[in-house]
Every structure is written in structure tokens, then in C-alpha cells.
Amino acid sequence: MEGEEFDRLLKISRIKLDEKEKQSIKRDIENILEYFDSVNKFDESKNKLAFHSVEINGEPRKDEVEKFEDRDELLSNTKTYRGFVVGPKI
Amino acid sequence: MSSYIHEFESKVKPKDYYDKVYEELSKVNSRLNAFNVIIKPEQDGVPLSIKDNICVKGVESTASSKILRGYIPPFNATVVDRIFKTKRFSFLGKTNMDEFGFGSFGINCSKPARNPLDEDRVAGGSSSGAAIATALLKYHVAIAESTGGSISSPAAFCGVIGFTPTYSVISRYGLIDYANSLDKIGVMARSADDIRIMLDITKGKDPRDPTSTNTKITDLHHKKLVVIDELLDKVDDKIMSQFNMFIDKLKGLGYTVENISLKEIELSIPAYYLIAMAEASTNLAKFTGFKYGFKAEDFSKPYNDFFTEAREEFGTEAKRRIILGTFIRSASVRDKYYSKSLIIRGELIDRLSKILKDAFIISPTMPILPPKISEADSMSPVQNYAADILTIPANLCGLPHISFPYSYSGSLPLSAQIVGSQFNDYGVISFASEWEKNFKYKFKYNIGEI
């Protein structure tokens, strides 16, 4: 993986690394991808993509509004302002 | 031993029983790092620990990650609710683990776990704390979780029984996800009968987890055992000679053993890691720095900068997996890596299911004895991933499996793993129950003995 390509990957991954970490993780990733390339030796299957290992009905539960008993507790893991969650600018 | 749960429930406990357990456990924990949080129980039940990536209402749940420090779930995971409803258990605390489950040795976290049988060695991972707690406490069950071997590996290294159910049998609601299509909540205990009790309590469809199922669980006992030769290629010679003696013992107990070749099994490691990393990189995107745990302070920053800053809290292995997962999902290589891995999973499920129709697959649980912490620290990521060769196929294919000790090398246990067909969960537990009739497990600690 070229340096520029790796920098672009870091940007879209939203991961910031210092120079030392960057060199070591880049080297690791190259080795891991070389190892992962072995999956391409396999091309004789007619199988479909197995998104799950068992047959899943996948039917979602009914979309019903439920009252959460303790609203304050639910929001206790966030910073709030007048009952709204405070977040960064979009 | 049939059931420590039943034995505990039939005994009269001294008044200060839990005070003593709490005191002794806290002391040992300061060396071994089994628990992230220890709680002095209030009820008079069987001590229960829960892995730190499973939510317990009102108790800090961090998955051993700095990015989740301070996160207090306002709800219980379904598995926790089901156990608490029985009123038979006393919650003892949250157990340590590799951050988000990213590791096989229990060292990818701020407080590396130590093996109670040899404190210079790893305890296995990622459910390191669950295995240590089970090895320490005479009466106790641990709720753990496995994605690629996170129950079997530490159970084997610490000499306890580790059970991973068929994917979908135990609800994942309230689990801090690593990889949704691979994560399975399971159990560790000191006897197979205790594992059966916990499966009875926790199994079944949950409306809050659309991937959970109500499929009937079977208890098929097979007398045929299959050994896959390619799985044994990487096993340490010392372990192999002991494993061969174990196989001879099983033959003496009436089992037949057949060796087969399945070359494609070696692809299960890269296929597993490709799927796991792709899924992990999306799951970890919810830790934005303002909703759970760690809070970045400067809200004036643009969103992407704020988000990037929050993600500096992840450990090195988590960062590595986010970067790789993001790459694997990119349009230019998705078919080459991710889609190919899903096809390999389908193919392996077909092939293993045929083998498992009238047999169990047997192997050692781990290819090596627990390495020293310093040795594990210096292993490369590829060496780390390769150590999972024996536990990954069953996990990738959602097959139930159980790990249990069959011998000892000095103070260290040697464990084997039995894999069954999908939904033959009781079958693999029964195999371990049968084995326990012929073999006495050794435990160095018996905290809470009455």
C-alpha cells in the first residue's frame, strides 16, 4: 500500500496516528492483507453469500412506541441541554 | 461433580459468606485482573460474573475500552434479565476482556489478565476475566461471549469448561457488538451440568434481537468422532502427544475416531477475520465521543474532527481493525475480500454440516500452551490470528462447541474441544458431562468453599 493510499484510508477511517504508530500499523496491515489474500485461492463454490451462519427469519419486531420509564437515566450518559443531547456541529 | 449450582443451593451458608468471598476475590484480583468491577452481592444466590461487554443496568460497562469508560447502561441485556428473574444468582461483577473482544490472550486492555495457574502467563482471551473468575471461585458461573474463540481459548488456558452455543440461541440484545454475524453469548463453569442449567435459563427467541431463534435444541449423542488433519498441523508436538493419548482413552470408552482431510478449513482464519473486521469497523462508529462513555469536550469543532479526536481513545488493535475493516468494505476490494469470505463461510457450513450429521468434531482447543505475557506481547498480528485456527471454524459457522480439560502438563491444563451440528447444543454439553464421569478436574483456588 502506497503512503498516499494509506493516508487516504486513515482519513476515511477517521483515525489519527503519530508517525511511529503509522509506520508500524502500515507494516502490520500490509502483512495482514498478504495473509488475507489466500481467500482468493478459493473459487470453486457455487454458494451464495452467507451473511449469517444459521437461517435467520430476520423479521423485525413491530414498530411500536414504548414509553421508557426513566428518561433522565437514559440521557445520563450524555451532556444535555433542555432535554436535548448536546453534540458537535454537523 | 454434577452441579456446583445445586450443591451451593443445598448448603447452609455462613452469615459472612459474601463478605469473605468479596474480600478474598478483591485481594487476588489486584494481581490477576479478572474483574473490572467487583460488587459485594446482596442476595443469597450462586455467585455470577458477567463479561464487561454485556450490559447490566446501573453498572459501568466498558468492554475494557477507554472510549467507554464511565458508560452506565440504563437497561439489562436480555441474558442478564433472564438470569436475574430466576432469583437464584448473586451478581459479583464485570469481568475483564481484550478491548471489544479484539484478542486471544487477554492482554489488549489497560490491565492485562494473568493466568491463575502461572501468573507470568496469559489467561487467554478475549473472555479472560470470565475464565479466571471460574478458576478462582468454587461456586460460580460466568456469562462470557465469543466471536472467534473468546470462550474456548481462555477456558482452555485456565482449565475450566467453556461453552459457546449455536449462533442465535442466546439473545445478543444488550451485548456491545464486535461482529454481529459472529457474536455469541455463552457460559463458563466448573461442570458441564452447570452449563446446561444456564443454557436452559438463557436460551430462546427475544423480540429485541431479530437474529435470535426458537429452533429446537437437540441432545444427540454420537459415538463417532472426527479429527480434521489440517487443524492438527499447527499444534505443538507436546500437546499432540497428550491429545493422541486422550483419543486412545476415548476409544477405550467406546468412541470410534476417524481422520479426514479438509484443506479449505485453513481459509477459515482469513475469512473469519475479514468478516469480523468489516463488521467491527461499522459497529465501532457509534462511539462518537458524545453519546456513550468518554466525552470529547470541544463541541465547537467540526463533526469529523470531533469524531476523529474521540477515536484516539481506542487501543492499537482496535485502530488496526477499524482501518482494515474500512479498507475491506471499500468498493474496489469488497468482492475480493468481504464477499469471497461470505462464500467461504457458506461452503464451510455445508461441508462441516455433512460431517456433523452423525459425529462430533474433536481437536485440542488451543495449538499452544498459554504463552508468557512477554512472549504474547511480542507476537505479530498475523501470529496472533493464526493461534485461533482450532476455534475459528466452529465460530465462523455458528456451530455449538465446548472446551474442557482432559489432562495436565505440570500445573497447566490441556483442553479439548468438541464441535456439534447446529442446534445440537445439548449434545456437546452431554459429551462433556460423560467425560467428567471419568476425569477429575484440578483447581488451584477454591474461593468461597463451604
Interface residues (C-beta under 8 A of the other chain):
Chain A: L9 L10 I12 S13 R14 I15 K16 L17 E21 I25 D28 I29 N31 I32 L33 Y35 F36 D37 S38 V39 N40 K41 F42 S45 N47 K48 L49 A50 F51 H52 S53 V54 I56 N57 G58 E59 P60 R61 D70 E73 L74 S76 N77 T78 K79 V85 V86 G87 P88 K89 I90
Chain B: G70 Y71 I72 P74 T166 Y167 S168 S181 L182 P207 R208 P210 T211 T213 T215 E264 E266 L267 P270 A271 Y273 L274 S281 T288 G289 F290 K291 Y292 G293 K295 A296 F299 S300 K301 P302 Y303 N304 F306 F307 T308 E309 R311 E312 F314 T316 K319 R320 I322 I323 L324 T326 F327 K336 Y337 S339 K340 S341 L342 I343 I344 R345 G346 E347 I349 D350 S380 P381 V382 Y385 L396 C397 G398 L399 Q422 F423
